[in-house]
Amino acid sequence: MPEFDRSTLAIVDDIRDREQASDGHSRYGAYLAQHAADFHEDGAPLRPVEFAMAAWRTATAPVMAPGYVHVRPDVYPLDVYRDHHGNPGFYAKVGLRHGDLARRPDNRLRARDWERNPWGRSDDPFPVLLSPERTDRPAVLVAATLLVPIPDDILLRPTAARPGRTLTHEAKQVVAALAAHANRALAPLVADLLGGAR
């Protein structure tokens, strides 16, 4: 399992991809082949934004589980999207404990908050937050949605429209660039948002 820290939201796992490849080359490549229809438009390669979206979606859970790209569990989802103008960006959601945002003097009146996943490790610094198990009083579940632009220069125009080594290589290239951008541009925003929480 990859090790995350405050500066890491996405980890590309090439070693596991090769070790667990049913075709001897790439487990991710096998998933690309299973989702071949997502990677062409009338037989032609996709435009760079659509290619990035399809490559990222296929590389991450729930399509691949475990994913070729592991996403830090407290950031869900972390998706590539296209805005109304066709520009690429990351869409991420982070659960925030409202108790960390505003202190209330009387804890008896405080609404329930997100709860840590009881099946996760108790020492996990980035726990999955779940809605409260008990519903005996109100709950306030606060989540922040972060949108971060993706620069066009990390996208690529694919040359292949069908599964194979070329499509796999190009998809891996764009996914690695996207993961690096998430860690560089999005992770600091998440760290600032969470502060010392968790």
N, C-alpha and C positions, 0 to 999 in steps of 0.2 A: 504494500500500500504506500502511495507517495506521502511524503512529509510536507505539509503546508506550513507557511508562516504568514506574518502580516503582509509581506510583499508578494505573496504567491496565491493566485486564484485559480490558475490553470496549469496543469502539468501534462506534457506530451509523453507517452510511455512507449517509445520505440522498442525497447528491449522486450517487454511483455508482448508487444505486437508480433514480433518475429517468433518468440518462443511458443506462442499459442496459435500460430498460423496453421490452419488446416491445409492450406495449399503450399506450405513450406516457405512462403514469402511474407505475407502480411494478412493478419486477421482483419485489419481495417479494410484492406483491399477486397476481402471476401464480402464484407458488409456493403461496400460500394457496389459490388456486383449484384447483391440482393436488392439494392435500391437503384438499379441502373436507370429506371425511368425518371428519376429525379435529376439526372445529370445531362440531359439533352432536351432540346426544344425542337421538335420535328426533325430529329436526326442531327442537328447542329449543336456544337458546344454552347454552353450557357454564357451569358454575359458575366463579367467578373463578380458583381454583387450577388447574383443568384448562385454562382458557383461557390462563393464563400459561405453563403447561407446553407446550401445543401451539404457541403463538405463538413462544416461545423456540426450541423444537426446529426449527421451520420456518425461523427466521431465521438459524440457525447451520449450520456444516458438521457432518455430511456432507450434510444435506438441501440447503442452498444452498451452492454453492462457486463463487466466493467468497460468503461469507455477507453478509446484510444487516447482521448483527452480526459483527464480526471479534473473535475471542478470541485473546488473547496465546498464542503457540505453545507456550510452556513449561507452560501450564496446560491439561491435557486429561484428561478432559473437564471442561467447565464447564456443568453442566446444572441445570435447575430440577426439583425433585422434591417429592413430598408425603410427609411422615413418617407414622408409624403412627396419629397422631391427626388426620391431614388437614391439618396445617400446612405451608405452603410453605417451601422453603429452597433454597439453592444447594448443589450437590455439586461439589466440585472436587478434582482430583488433581494433585499437583506432585511431580515426580521430584527426589530429593535425592541428591547424591553422598555416599556413606557416608564417603568420605575427609574430607569437610568436617565430619562429625559426630564422628568419633573418629580420632585420629591413631594410627598404628601405627609403632613404631620401625624395623621392617625392611620396606622396600618390596618385597623379593623374595617375601615371604610374603603380601603383601596380595592379596586377591581382586580380580577385575576389577570395574569400576564402570560406571555409565552412560557412554556415549560421545556426544559431540556429533554431530549429524547431519552427515555429511561433505558433503552437498549444500547445506547452509545457508551463510550468509555467515560467514566466520571472525570477524568483528567483531560478530556479533549478540549483544547483551547478554542476550537471552532465548532461548537455543537450544532446539531440540527435542532431547530426550535419547532415545537409542536403546539397546537392549540390545547388548552387545558382539558384534562381528562374529566374533571368535575365541572358541573354546570349549576352549582348551587348559588352562584352570584355572578354579576356581570363580568365580562372580560373585555379588555381593550387590547387588541392585537395590532401593533403598529409595524408597518413595513415601509421601507424606503425603496423607491424605484429609481435606479440610476440609469441614465442614458449617456453613453460616451461615444463620440464619433470615431469612426475607423478611417484612417487616411487611405486614399485611393492607391498610394504607392505600395502598400503591402498586399494589395489584391493582385491577382493575375488572371489573364485571359487564358482559359484552358485550351489546349490544342486537341484534346480527345473528348469524344462524346460517349464513348462506350467503355465498359469496364476493361481493365487490363493494367499493365505496369505503368503506362504513361499516365493514365487517369489517377492511379494510386499515387504516383510520385507527385503529380501536380496538386492533388488534394492534400497530401502530407505537407507540402511546401506552404500552402496557404493556411492550413490549420496551425502549423508551427508559428507562422508570422502572427496569426490572430491571438494565439496563446501568449506570445511575448508581448503583444500590445495590451492585452488584458492585464498582465502583470505590471506593465510599465505605467499605463494610464488609468486603469480602473482600481487596482489594488490600493493605491494611496488614498483615493476617495473613500473606499470602504473602511480603511484603517482610521481615517479621520472621523468618519461617521460613528464607528463603534467606540472610538477612544479606548479607554481601559476596560470596557465592558467585555463580558463573556468570562 
